Amino acid sequence: MEKFSVLISVYIKEDPVFFTDALASIFNQTLPPTELLIVKDGPLTEELDNIILNFIHEYPSKIRVFPLEENGGLGKALRIGVENCKYNIIARMDTDDICVSDRFEKQIGYLSNNPSAVLVGSFVEEFNKVPGDLKVIKEVPEIHDQIIKYSKQRNPFNHPSVAFRKSAIINVGSYKTMIYFEDYYLWLRLLNNLNGYIVYNIQDPLLYFRIGNDMIGRRHGINYLVKEINFLNLAFKESLITFYEFCRLIVTRVPLRILPKPLLKLFYKILLR
């Protein structure tokens, strides 16, 4: 099996308990990572710094920390992280999610056995307080052609579930600052420049995805809508989506962002899984 890095970005407002659980799940694997790169997106609290130090003490040869002097946002932190990971295969992870114990074995195994694949994601199981409390699976399409078609309507990958080849990500410009849409913007650029390579989603949940109490709130309102329109406008200008696809996305997105939260929550629960 190929050596691989896990990339995680942490900033001052992270929940220490969630962060601890996320880091523990990275190493509680049937195939542990060769390297964990933690990008500190600006100064952290003493508690968060101590959590990192405790894990370094437990896994001294596995963990590297890349500190940034000030908070620059997720896109910048991940871009720097990708550049500084030692290995060509990189698995993403977020600070409040939990890996299923065989996640890396399945994903790194897939990439090792499929040299033409540059990215693999998976289903995720959403949870609120403890894994299994919601029993909701967020599904994404499986094979290459389905993923490309789906990407013209919605984000085709569950971001913290993906593993990818560093070279392919850097080749399309890596992560860029695009608040709320850093990953979707990257995927569209990747899918439009595959040059014969493929992508894939494993049809099993390999990550427990914490949604929290205000997930709907984070995807609601004028501020989010403005950033979404700016993202879609840039995607159109860069020929990542057609004018028809741009118009369709605008027509479907605007009502969702301004619906009353109770209606949006119901709509999300019924139709947007």
N, C-alpha and C positions, 0 to 999 in steps of 0.2 A: 504494500500500500504506500502511496506517495506521502511525503512529508507535507504538512499544511499548517497554515496560520489561522488563528481566530482573531477577528478584529472587533473591538468594542470601544465605543466612545462614551465618556462619562463627564457630567458637568455638575455644578455645585448644588442643584436642586434635586438630584436623584434621591430616591428613598433608600436609606442604608440597608434595610431588611431585604428589599427587593434586589438590590445590587449584590448582596451576599448570596442570595439564592441563585441568581443568574450565574455568578462566577463558580459556585459549587457545581452547578449542572454542567458547566463546560468541561470540568475534569472528571465528573462522575459518568464516564463514557466507556462503552466497549472499545472504542478507538479514541483515546485522548489526543488532544492536539500536540503537535511538535512545538508550537509557540502560541502564546496568547499575547497580543499587542494591545495594551490599554492606552488610548489617547485621552489625556486629561485636557478637556476643553476649557481651559482657564483654571484658576485656583479652585480647590475643593475645600469642603469642610474638614475639620480634623478627623471626624468620624469616618468619612469616606476615605481619606488618606490612610487611616489606620486599617481599614478593611483591605485595601490594596497591599499594605505592608504585611499583614497577616498571611495573605495568599502567597506573596513572594517568599515569605519564610517557609511556607509549606511546599511550594513548587519553585525553588530558586533557579532552576535551569530552564524553566518553561516560560516565565513571564518577563516581558519588557514593558517599560512605561515610557511614553513619549509625551512630555508635558508641553502645553502651549501657554504662553504668558497671559493671554486673555481669551475670553470666550469669543469664538468666531463663528459658531453655529455648526450644525451637523454636517452640512456639505463640505465645509473646509476641513473639519476634523477627520472625516472619512477619507477625503482626498489625500491628506497627509498620511493617514494610516495606511492606505493602500500602497503609497509610495515607499513606506518604510517596513512593510511586512517582508520577512526574509524569503518566504516561499511563494511559488507561483499559484498554488491553490490557497484561496482565502475563504473562510466561512465567516459570515456576518452574524453578529449577536447583539441584542439590545439589553440594556441594564435592568429591565423589569420583566423579562421573559425567562422561560425555563426550557432547556433542551430536553427532549426525550433521550433516554440513555443510549440508544443506538443511532442517533441522528448522524453523527459524523461517519460512523462505519458505513451507513447506507449511501450517504452523499459522496464521500471521498471514494468509496468503492465504485460508484457510478462513473465519476469523472475519470478514475484510473482505468476503468474498463471501456470507456468510450472517448478516445482521444479527440474526436470531432466535436465533443460537447464542451461548451465554454461556460455554461451556467446551469445549475440545477437548484430548484426550489422544492417546496413541498406544501401540502395542506398544513394548517395550524389549527389547534384546538383552543378556542377562546375561553378565558376564565376570568373571574372577578377577584375572589380572595384566595381560593385554593384550586389547583388543577382538577378538573372534573366537575366543578360546581355548576357550570352552565350547560355542558354537553352540547356545545355548538361547534361545528367544524366549518372553518372557512376554506372553501374549495377553490382551486384554480385549475385551468385546463392542463392536460397532460403533455401532449406532443407538440412538436415544433409549429406545424401549420395552425393548430388550434390556438396556440399561445400568441402567434403574430396577429391572427384575426381578433382575438380577445383584447389585445393591447390597444386597438383602435377605439375601444369603448371603456375599458377599465384597466387598472394596474394588473398586469398578468402574473405578478409574483408577490408572495408575502415576504416583504423585505428582510426581516430578521431570520427568515428560514433559508436564505440562499447561500450557496457556495459557488465561487466562480474562479476563473483563471485570471490572475493579475494582469497578464499580458493583454488579454482581450479587453479588459476594462480600461487600462491605460490607453490602448489603441484608439478608443472612441472618446477620449478626453476625461475619463474618470468622473468622480462625483464633482458636482458644481453647486454653488450656492443657489438654491431654488426652494425657499422655505415651504415646507409641507410636501414638496414634490421632488426632493433630491433623487429618490430612487426611481420614480416613474420616468423622470427626464432621462436618467441614465439608461433605463431599459429601452426606451424608444430609440435612443441613439445606437445602442447595441444591436437591437433587432433590425435596424435599417442598414447595418454594416457588418453582417455576419460572414459574408464572402464564403459560403459553403459550410460554415460551422453551424451547430445546432444548440438548442436549449431544451430543457425538460423540467417537468414538475413531477416529483414522486407523489403518488396518489395515496399517501398516508400522512397523518399529522405527526411531524417530527419535532414540533415545538409547541409549547403551551404559551399562548399569546395573551398577555394581561391587558384587558380592555379598560379596567377602572370604572369609576362611576360617571365620568364625564367624557367618554369617547365621542358621543354624539355632539356634545358642546364644542369639542375641538374641531369638528368638521362642519360647523354651522356658523352662519353670520356673514356680514358684509366683508369683514377683514379676510376671512378664508376665501370667500367668493372672488374678491379682487385678485388675490394671489393665484387662484386657480385660473382665472381668465388670462392673467399675464403669462402663466405657464403654457396654457393652450395656444395663446397667440404666438409665443416663441416657437413652440413645436410646429405650428403651421408655417411660420416664416422660414424655419430650417428644413421644411419639406419632410418632416417626420410624420405628419398627418396631412390628409388632403383638405381642401376647403369644405367639402361636404362633411367630412369627419369632424372638422372643427365646429361647424354649425350645429351638427347633431349633438356634440358634447356640450356646447353652450346651452342649447335648448333643454337638454335633460338635466344639466347641473344646476342652473339658476334656480328653478323651483325648489330643489332639494335643499339648497343652502339658506333659503328664506322661509321655508316651512316652519311653523311652530314646532318646538322641540318634541312634544309628545307625539305629533303626527310623524315627524321625521324618524323618531325611534321606532314606531310601529312599522313604517315603510321599510326601514333598514332591516328590521327583524324578519319581515315576511319576504321581501323581494331582493335584498342586496347581499345575501349570503353567497 
